[in-house]
Amino acid sequence: MSAGSPGGGLIGANRMLEVLSAESELLAASARGQRAERAVPACPGLNLGETARHVGSLHRMALSWLREGPGGTPWQEDPEPGQDLADYVLTGARPLIAELAAHDPAETWPSWWPEQQNRGFWLRRMLHETTVHRTDVQGAAGLPLDPVDDDVAADGVDEVLFYWFAHRLRALGVTGTRDGGVAISTAGRLWLARSGPAGSEVLRVPLEPGADPAGGNRDDVAEAVITGTPTAVYRWLWGRVPDRAVRSHGDPDSIAQLWALLRLATR
């Protein structure tokens, strides 16, 4: 039950294409010349090489779906002998971006999400997959993390809540153990993420002009509130930064359940 389906997201397709291209190039540049075994600080157990290979393979998988639909031609899942990680990423990303740019994102097309069966799903999903893992690669390489623009991060908050927290948990049959709601506020927007034994749902909550986006303690709709910069909230929802990176108040158990369910959904 994912009330208030996000449809095409919060930013336009041209903006998504622009950012997907930039993030792919940045991920590749950050991986070039690096040791594959370098650990990703934000994801214990994951290393730089595994991350870059995952992104390169996923781009190729998405391209296969976009050209042939489910069950298409098998794609290259690892670099060719002698091919470095950066080139593997770029030779997957560039054809994918060209394919996405050549079609209307509203065109009906199979996807993993019943509520968004169009090419735009793949554009948005690949944008955020690439952006999150670009920060992983930079962290593993010991490089400063390039910022995520506020509009992109806010769209990423929306995507992780609607696709992963609401849809993916339902598809996995995973539920919370207690009823609890968390209001998540950033970039002048507010989402309500509720979970419990009946499942998980997300709502976009309209804000009145000039209203405090945190909504006080939101006792009327939620037991806890998470606020922060768009990038901090985005990365916190993806499990990339600790709790201190965002501001929270209210019921800690509701926040802990949201966090735990997202880790199951996004693993």
NORVEN-V21290 format. One line per field, one symbol per residue. psi: psi as a letter, one per 20 degrees, with the letter a starting at -180 (. if undefined). Layout:
# NORVEN-V21290
psi = ???
This chain:
# NORVEN-V21290
psi = nnqlpicjaiqrghgggghggghghggghhhpjqphipqohinpiqrgghgghgggghghgghgghhiaqkapqrpiqqqpiprgghgghiggghgggghhiqpiippqqaiohimmrhhghggghghgggghghgggghikqqoqqpqghggghhggghgggggfgggghikprriqpqqppppqkjqpqooqqahiaqqqppoqpqpiqohhkcjlhhiqirppraqggggghghjkiqrhiirpqrbohhgghgggghhhhhj.
